Amino acid sequence: MNRLRNKLIVIFLAATIVPWAATLWITASLLDRSLRHRSTRELDELSRSLEQTGKLFYQQACQDLKTAADASRSVSERYLESSRDEWPEALKTFWSSGDAVRFVLAGDSGDRLEYFVRRPGEVRVYSRPLAISMNRLSAQYRNARELVNAEQSRDLRRGLIYTWVLLASAAWLASGVMLAFLAHRVSSPIQQLTAGLSELASGNFSVRLKSRRDDEIGRAIEAFNHTAGQLEQSRDRLIYLTQLASWETLARKMAHEVKNSLTPIRLTVEEMVARSAAADRGFLEQAAQIVVEEVESLERRVRAFSQFSAEPPVVPRELDLNALVEDRVAFLRTGHPEIQYAVRLDPSSPRATADEDLVKGVLVNLLENAAQAAGAGGTVLALTHVSNGNVAVEIHDSGPGLSEQARRTLFQPTISFKKNGMGLGLSIARKSALLSGGDIVAVPGELGGAAFRLVLPNSSHGVEKSSDC
């Protein structure tokens, strides 16, 4: 399942649908709220019409009352100047103003119209009731105008636009921040992988990347770490083989020079023995034997160097590793009766693809070294198992184990920590393992001593480079 693709799809949906849904909800809510408000335009027109009607009604009432008063059709009340102190407050105000006539609304609700007329020494007051309470009409008009003015002062349209822009911008900004965060989460491992590849390209094979992801990027980082490990291992093996190549050149040269010197020495000694007098024969034979033994020792060393420098043909084929281990252990058990051998084989019968002669030589070398390290009464354990797609043979001994110095120079030619050792055995064994597509590494021992693991390609996977098990 393409998890990275799904993540990108989810990010896209989150970055588009969520802001769209938020904007839609905000817009719908504001529109609904705006539609719930009363129309100020109709209210304004209604209030102005009410004002005009009230004014016309009042003017008409005033005109009718004045006409009736002038025609003496309306009864009036007289208020003498001599009793002005007893006049109503509105009448006192009229007298003080000096006006000739005045219309005044009377009553608690303004439902009566009074007409003041100044005359010499008195004031005549004509009145008539009104069908409409002018005070109530004025109050209604005033409330309507206050409501219109309040609604107009709010400027709902501008507020709606500003609110919508603010909320929509906030929603999109939050979505942008979320998108940036998610994009960083996705791109950060890719940048980490790119930086690791740059380090690897510059020659830093020890670079490793940390990741806890289980998607395609996580698997790519795991593949990068595995590849970097393989390259580092291959580089170390190449360096080792390059070092061996220089030692091989030296070994060939030394073997050639020593062999050229040994042959005439041996022939001369043998001729000397053949021509010596009988009286001196015993001494000469003893001396010649010493020389011959030393020459034979040199020849063995020459053969060892020749074997080390030789490049035998590699013929890989499928091998039954369990059978091969049992055969080598049985072969060496008779030569070391003082050693107790134990075998623990993988029940799956692992099969390796390698050169049989090279593998036999490696097993003999490891078993011989284990027997010498264990000593009389010691134990040697041989076991097989499958690990990381490869097959492996481990040889453990109950000897004293390896020192730290020995571990550092374990596979270096001509360096030996055994008495009469030449330091070529493990170097030749590792070279044979490398030629077979595998390797030899030191591992913790189960018996308290040293332990070596021979790693070979699994026949079911073909010939491939082994991993460091």
Long-range contacts (C-beta under 8 A, 24 or more apart in sequence): 2-216, 3-215, 3-216, 4-186, 4-215, 4-216, 4-217, 7-186, 7-215, 8-186, 11-179, 11-182, 11-183, 11-186, 14-175, 14-178, 14-179, 14-182, 15-175, 15-176, 15-178, 15-179, 18-175, 19-171, 19-172, 19-175, 22-168, 22-171, 23-168, 23-171, 23-172, 26-164, 26-167, 26-168, 26-171, 27-164, 27-168, 30-160, 30-163, 30-164, 34-156, 34-160, 37-151, 37-156, 38-147, 38-151, 40-147, 40-148, 40-151, 40-152, 43-144, 43-147, 43-148, 43-151, 44-148, 46-144, 47-141, 47-144, 47-145, 47-148, 50-137, 50-140, 50-141, 50-144, 51-141, 54-132, 54-134, 54-137, 54-138, 54-141, 57-132, 58-113, 58-134, 61-113, 61-128, 61-130, 62-103, 62-113, 62-115, 64-128, 65-103, 65-113, 65-115, 65-126, 65-127, 65-128, 66-101, 66-115, 68-126, 68-128, 69-115, 69-117, 69-124, 69-126, 74-126, 74-127, 74-128, 75-126, 76-117, 76-124, 76-125, 76-126, 77-124, 77-125, 77-127, 78-122, 78-123, 78-124, 78-125, 79-122, 79-123, 79-124, 79-125, 80-121, 80-122, 81-121, 81-122, 81-123, 82-121, 87-123, 90-114, 91-116, 91-123, 91-125, 94-118, 94-123, 95-123, 105-134, 105-135, 108-135, 109-133, 109-134, 109-135, 109-136, 110-134, 110-135, 110-136, 110-138, 111-135, 186-217, 189-213, 189-217, 189-218, 189-221, 190-217, 192-221, 193-217, 193-220, 193-221, 193-224, 196-221, 196-224, 196-228, 197-224, 200-224, 200-228, 200-231, 205-231, 205-232, 205-235, 206-232, 229-467, 229-468, 230-465, 230-467, 233-439, 233-465, 233-467, 233-468, 234-465, 237-434, 237-439, 240-411, 240-430, 240-434, 241-431, 241-434, 243-412, 243-413, 244-413, 244-427, 244-431, 247-308, 247-309, 247-413, 247-414, 247-427, 248-308, 248-309, 249-309, 251-305, 251-306, 251-308, 251-309, 252-305, 252-306, 252-309, 254-302, 254-305, 255-302, 255-305, 255-306, 255-309, 258-298, 258-301, 258-302, 259-299, 259-302, 262-295, 262-298, 262-299, 262-302, 265-291, 265-295, 266-291, 266-292, 266-295, 269-295, 301-422, 304-422, 304-424, 305-424, 307-424, 307-428, 308-413, 308-424, 308-427, 308-428, 308-431, 312-357, 312-358, 314-355, 314-358, 314-435, 314-436, 315-355, 315-356, 316-353, 316-354, 316-355, 316-436, 316-437, 316-463, 317-353, 317-354, 317-355, 317-356, 318-351, 318-352, 318-353, 318-459, 319-351, 319-352, 319-353, 319-354, 319-356, 319-359, 319-456, 319-459, 320-349, 320-351, 321-346, 321-349, 321-350, 321-351, 321-352, 321-384, 321-391, 321-393, 321-456, 322-346, 322-349, 322-350, 322-384, 324-356, 324-359, 324-360, 324-363, 325-363, 325-382, 325-384, 325-393, 328-360, 328-363, 328-364, 328-367, 328-382, 329-367, 329-382, 331-364, 332-364, 332-367, 332-368, 332-371, 336-371, 338-376, 338-377, 339-371, 339-374, 339-376, 339-378, 339-379, 339-380, 340-377, 340-378, 340-379, 340-380, 341-379, 341-380, 341-381, 341-382, 342-379, 342-380, 342-381, 342-382, 343-381, 343-382, 343-383, 344-381, 344-382, 344-383, 344-384, 345-383, 345-384, 346-383, 346-384, 346-385, 346-386, 346-391, 348-386, 350-384, 350-385, 350-386, 350-391, 350-458, 351-391, 351-458, 351-459, 351-460, 352-391, 352-438, 352-456, 352-457, 352-458, 352-459, 353-437, 353-456, 353-457, 353-458, 353-459, 353-462, 353-463, 354-436, 354-437, 354-438, 354-456, 354-457, 355-432, 355-435, 355-436, 358-432, 358-433, 358-435, 358-436, 359-432, 359-436, 359-454, 359-456, 361-428, 361-429, 361-432, 362-429, 362-432, 362-433, 362-440, 362-454, 363-393, 363-395, 363-454, 365-425, 365-426, 365-428, 365-429, 366-395, 366-429, 366-440, 366-452, 366-454, 367-395, 368-425, 369-397, 369-418, 369-425, 369-426, 369-450, 370-395, 370-396, 370-397, 370-399, 370-449, 370-450, 371-397, 372-418, 373-397, 373-399, 373-400, 373-449, 373-450, 374-398, 374-399, 374-449, 375-399, 379-447, 381-446, 381-447, 386-458, 387-455, 387-469, 388-467, 388-469, 389-458, 389-461, 389-464, 389-467, 390-438, 390-455, 390-456, 390-457, 390-458, 390-461, 390-466, 390-467, 390-469, 391-455, 391-456, 391-457, 391-458, 392-453, 392-454, 392-455, 392-456, 392-469, 393-453, 393-454, 393-456, 394-443, 394-451, 394-452, 394-453, 394-454, 395-451, 395-452, 395-454, 396-445, 396-446, 396-447, 396-449, 396-450, 396-451, 397-445, 397-447, 397-449, 397-450, 397-451, 398-447, 398-448, 398-449, 399-449, 399-450, 400-449, 401-445, 401-448, 401-449, 401-450, 402-442, 402-450, 407-442, 410-442, 411-440, 437-463, 437-464, 437-465, 437-466, 438-466, 439-466, 439-468, 441-468, 441-469, 443-469
